[in-house]
Amino acid sequence: MTVPIPTIHLSNLGTGPEGITVTELTKQVLSEIEKAAVKAAASSAGDIGKAAENLTKGLGKNAGGALTNVTRGIGNLFKK
């Protein structure tokens, strides 16, 4: 399942008198991405739960049908 995150806009990076190091820039960018990802995942938690529930429901139906067909097939084999 894909959970999109909103566009992130960062401004005024490195505008101080000493600028910004690559390490500081990376920390700030990754921090904002993490915040947006956590927020998006939290808001989509219900959708993820519904998707998982639908998946397990489908598996149960298919497995039950396959089991019924196998049982029927074995029963027909012994009738002959």
C-alpha positions in Angstrom: 0.0 0.0 0.0 1.3 3.4 -0.9 0.9 6.3 1.5 1.8 9.6 0.0 3.3 12.4 2.0 2.6 16.1 1.2 5.2 18.2 -0.5 7.8 19.5 2.0 9.0 23.1 1.6 12.1 24.1 3.5 13.4 27.7 3.4 16.2 29.8 4.8 18.6 26.8 5.1 22.1 28.0 5.6 21.3 31.7 5.6 23.2 32.3 8.9 26.6 33.9 8.8 28.4 30.5 8.9 26.1 28.8 6.4 25.1 25.1 6.9 27.1 21.9 6.7 26.0 18.9 4.7 25.4 17.0 7.9 23.2 19.8 9.4 21.2 20.0 6.1 20.8 16.3 5.9 19.5 16.2 9.5 17.0 18.9 8.9 15.7 17.4 5.6 15.4 13.9 7.1 13.7 15.2 10.2 11.0 16.9 8.1 10.5 13.8 6.0 10.2 11.7 9.1 7.6 14.0 10.6 5.5 14.0 7.4 5.7 10.2 7.0 4.6 9.6 10.6 1.7 12.0 10.2 0.6 10.4 6.8 0.9 6.9 8.3 -1.1 7.8 11.3 -3.9 9.3 9.2 -3.9 6.2 6.9 -3.9 3.7 9.7 -7.6 3.0 9.3 -7.2 2.4 5.6 -4.3 0.0 6.2 -6.4 -1.9 8.8 -9.3 -2.2 6.3 -6.9 -3.4 3.6 -5.5 -6.1 5.9 -9.0 -7.2 6.9 -10.1 -7.5 3.3 -7.0 -9.5 2.5 -7.7 -12.0 5.3 -11.4 -12.3 4.4 -10.5 -13.1 0.9 -7.9 -15.7 1.9 -10.4 -17.4 4.2 -13.0 -17.7 1.4 -10.5 -19.1 -1.1 -9.0 -21.5 1.3 -12.4 -22.8 2.4 -13.5 -23.3 -1.2 -10.3 -25.1 -2.1 -10.7 -27.3 1.0 -14.3 -28.1 0.0 -13.2 -29.1 -3.5 -10.4 -31.3 -2.2 -12.8 -33.0 0.3 -15.4 -33.5 -2.5 -12.7 -35.0 -4.8 -11.5 -37.5 -2.2 -15.1 -38.5 -1.4 -15.8 -39.0 -5.2 -12.7 -41.1 -5.4 -13.9 -43.6 -2.8 -17.4 -43.8 -4.4 -15.9 -45.4 -7.5 
